[in-house]
Each structure stands twice: as C-alpha cells, then as structure tokens.
Amino acid sequence: MKETEKKPKHYEGLFKRKDSPYWFFDHTDANGQRVKKSTKETAVTRALVVRDAWKKKATEHGTESVAKKTPTLEQYSTEFLNWVDNTHSIKPDTKKFYRSGVEMLKSSALAGMRLDTIRNRECEVTTFPGGPYTGNQALRTLRRMLSQAKEDQCIFCELPKIKMRAVDGRSIAMTIEDATAIAAKMPDGTPKDVFLILRSTGMRPKECYSMRWEHVSWDAALFQNPKGKTRTSRRSIPLMDIGLGNPLEILKRRHVADGLPREGWVFASPRAEGGHVVSIAKAFAEARDAAGLPKAMCLYTARHGFGTDAGPVLGLKATMELMGHAQAQTAMIYQHPTTEDIRTRLLAARTNTRIQ
C-alpha cells in the first residue's frame, strides 16, 4: 500500500517513516498519553496484528507499563537474582541452581537479547558449557526468569515453550567388584567412609553428605532419611553389610571418635557453608582412575549399582521404597542387568522347569 493512497478505516494509526522499512502506529489512551511504536513488520497485515495486540495489552495493563522498553536478559538478571536471594518459596538448593543457571545465560548469546524476543529457536542453537545436563540447567533457569518477568510486567507476550535437551542416561552400574577396587585406592577417612556407605545403601550423595546422628537408629540398624529430592525420599534405609564393609560399624567408629554426640552432622566440615561435607568427587575420581576404571563410572553409578543388585532380590516395589523412587519408570533406569545375569537367570528358570 502506498502512503499516498487513502487507507481504509481499520488501517488508521499505521504509518511509515522514510528511514525505516517497518510500519509504525500511533496510539493515544484515555488519559491522553500518546505512544508511537514500531511494529517491526514490513507487511501491513502483520503490522495490524501487532498493533491490535499491543493496544489490547495497553488496555489491560496500562499504556505506561506496556510502552516501556523490554529489558535484555542480562539487564533483568539482576532483578531476578534479587528475587532468588530474598524469596522464601524455593529451597536453598534451587536458589543455587538458579544462580549457576544465570551465570551460564549471561555468558551466552542470549544475554543481549530482549526478553520478549527469546524463542525456542534461539535456545536450540545456543551453546552452553558442559553437556546437555548443564545446558538444561540454563534453559530451566530461563523458563523461570521469563515467568518471573511476566509476573513483574516486564514482558506481556505469550511465553515460549522452551524444549529441554536430550540427556543420555547412565550406561553403566558400579558392581561390588568395582567398588572394592576403588575403595582399595582410597586412604582411610571421610571420603572413603562416605563412598562405602553410598554403595552399601543406595543413598543419593546429598542424602549421605547430610546424615545426622539423631537420625541413626543403632538398635534397628537403620538410618531415617528426613527429606530429599522427591516426596518419597523420607524413608528408612537399612545399614547392612553387602560385602564392602558394614555401614553400621563405620558409623559406630565415627560416633565414638566424635565423642558419642546425640545430634549433629555425621560428616561435619567446618569449612563448608552448610556445616557438612558437600562432595567427595575429587577423592573418588583419583581412586577410580588409580583402579583403572572408566571415567563414565562417576560417583552416582554407585546408586545404580545398588539398584541393579537390589532389583532381582527385592522386586520393583520394595526397591522403589528402599531407594526413594516415586515412579516405577524412574526405578527401572537404575537397574542394569548384564547379558550374563540374564543368561544365568534363564538357565536357572529352565533348570527349575519354569521354562519348558
């Protein structure tokens, strides 16, 4: 449409500037506040859609709010982190998760983009340090940032559906033999004690790091886990010797060395912010490498190894309860039967005439 032509009535308010290929519109609200804004569209039909959507939002939220310039991701990150630090609605671990996610986002190509221009397409081609897991941490943080920005009326557009990246599951489980080889390369001390308890109980590393004396039942040989990652994390965990060393005896030795306290951290660390050990990754990696085992055997494969051992003996339901799983699908991920295991069971079943 040429500007010299008379525009139909529903085109009123649209105009072009000599220095821009885009259509602009002129809007005056009920209070007399006037705004001239670019639609960022060269086609008049699409410009009309943008204009009408903008006017609707201005009516609902106020012209001043909608007309202000949308902040970039980096600009809004300061306000978002202030909310993270002061809110009481999320857990400390989640706050730490978001802080790390923000740092990754600020160092990415998304940092300079305005929040209302970020779409899934831009997220799919953005590179983050590390693998898919850390990439998903950044993308989950971005989802929360956009949601918070909309609540703060910094953006008014429909939030994009940001897809997570595919993460390959653990491909191996740590056998008793593997764990024995690793433990043999670890010096006596807290990292070794933590490792042996992890592999003998199937606990999550964070659950083990934060063990407290008041949750140990000495007579019943149980540890009552008070909380954790899922709603089923609150559970009783048997302290049994499965061939690596008795977890109960490890705890008794440490209890005596600590002066028989009635409460407090089992694996205390004065240097740690939370008062207890938060990682044994370095000591574990050194021992694993010294044992000649693959790097894919990370610390968490100890939990997978326990699940693989417990599944055939206890059955799915009991294994789920023991490991704190809420869904059977999740529990199955932690079971890695080998070809030899399957062959042995089939031969046993045939011997017992369960297979004709």
WOQUITA-V782879 format. One record per backbone hydrogen bond with DSSP energy under -0.5 kcal/mol. NH is the residue of the N-H (numbers start at 0). CO is the residue of the C=O. If there is no record, write none. Layout:
BEGIN
nh=[NH NH]
co=[CO CO]
END
This chain:
BEGIN
nh=[4 6 10 11 13 14 16 19 22 23 24 25 26 28 31 34 36 38 46 47 48 49 50 51 52 53 54 55 56 57 58 59 60 61 65 66 67 72 73 75 76 77 77 78 79 80 81 82 83 84 85 86 94 95 96 97 98 99 100 101 102 103 104 105 106 107 110 112 114 116 117 117 118 122 123 124 125 134 135 136 137 138 139 140 141 142 143 144 145 146 147 148 149 150 151 152 153 154 161 162 167 173 174 178 179 180 181 182 183 184 184 185 192 193 194 195 196 197 198 199 200 201 207 208 209 210 212 214 215 216 216 217 220 221 222 223 224 224 232 234 234 236 237 238 239 241 249 250 251 252 253 254 255 256 257 258 259 265 266 267 267 268 271 274 276 283 284 285 286 287 288 289 290 291 292 296 297 300 301 302 303 304 305 306 307 308 309 310 311 312 313 314 314 318 319 320 321 322 323 324 330 331 332 332 333 333 334 335 341 342 343 344 345 346 347 348 349 350 351 352 353 354]
co=[1 4 7 8 10 23 21 16 40 14 36 12 34 32 28 26 24 22 42 43 44 45 46 47 48 49 50 51 52 53 54 55 56 57 61 62 63 112 110 71 72 73 74 74 75 76 77 78 79 80 81 82 90 91 92 93 94 95 96 97 98 99 100 101 102 104 107 109 70 113 113 114 116 118 119 120 122 130 131 132 133 134 135 136 137 138 139 140 141 142 143 144 145 146 147 149 148 148 159 160 165 300 172 174 175 176 177 178 179 180 181 182 188 189 190 191 192 193 194 195 196 197 203 204 205 207 263 211 212 214 221 215 216 216 236 214 222 234 229 224 232 222 235 220 237 239 245 246 247 248 249 250 251 252 253 255 254 210 210 264 265 274 268 271 266 279 280 281 282 283 284 285 286 288 287 293 295 297 298 299 299 300 301 302 303 304 305 306 307 308 309 309 310 314 315 316 317 318 319 319 326 327 328 329 329 330 331 333 337 338 339 340 341 342 343 344 345 346 347 349 348 348]
END
